[in-house]
């Protein structure tokens, strides 16, 4: 009789424990974008958030926690409960550049996060105001040599991928260029079109919609090879500056310690979204390339990017405080 009572107690405990851990998800999932609304980071976050919520039969909340080149929002998620209900759109700044550019960064891009999946990648581009009398990088270098101190390049802000691309190009070309940081690619492109600044180095997706205006022109793209969308635009590499491959990439990550079954469930949902025709069309419209990866591949990619950007930053002797 005593054994029967004991077995009954175990069964009751198991039932109670099971009831204490409801199936994931049983409440809204918060997706944090560490950059301003309207940017590619924000647009992709909302696209994937809607898809994940639909796939997992829940609702989504998108929070923009912008500031300090993504540090504010990234730190917030690093400190969140690792239960799958607070996720971050990591990118090439937050999880590639920042760890080496800022010596006292308040989060560890690898130890504090678990990668879930990549979402997309957008190559960087060097564009010029229509009023600048150059049509390619060779002419740009010649113009810069003849007009020292006259070239400024606009980017989405200090420490962003555009900033790093510009500094790397300055180093390779020996151009005397001044960095002009803006709060986002859109503003950088707008002022370049207006002739307020001669150049901008931004995500390709920010400048392609403006080419039809005739007020801005593409000089080169920072991709490995020419893009099918713009076959006439050369790469920086083939323009005489090898090794200049830079892109803005975007991934969904969770706080470290998030249960593996939750990570796998989210990854499967994101896979379905990224590989759907509707998402491919929407992502392509942003000038981006859809990218899906497993959690292990995502983590390995981020680690490799931190190492790659770290080597570039050390070579350029860049550091911000």
Secondary structure, DSSP 8 states (H G I E B T S, - for coil): -HHHHHHHHHHHHHHHHHHHS--S-SS-EEEEESS-TTSHHHHHHHHHHHHHHHHTTS-EEEEE---TTTHHHHHHHHTS-SSSSEEEEEETIIIIIHHHHBTT-SS-TTTTEEEEEEEEEEEEEEEEETTSS-SSHHHHHHHHHHSTT-EEEEESSTTSHHHHHHHHHHHHHT--EEEEE-SSHHHHHHHHHTTSSSEEEEEHHHHGGGGGGTSEEEEEE-SSS-BTTBTTS-BTTTTT-TT---EEEEEEEEETT--HHHHHHHHHHHHHHHTSHHHHHHHHHTT-EE----HHHHHHHHHHHHHHHHHHHHHHT--B-
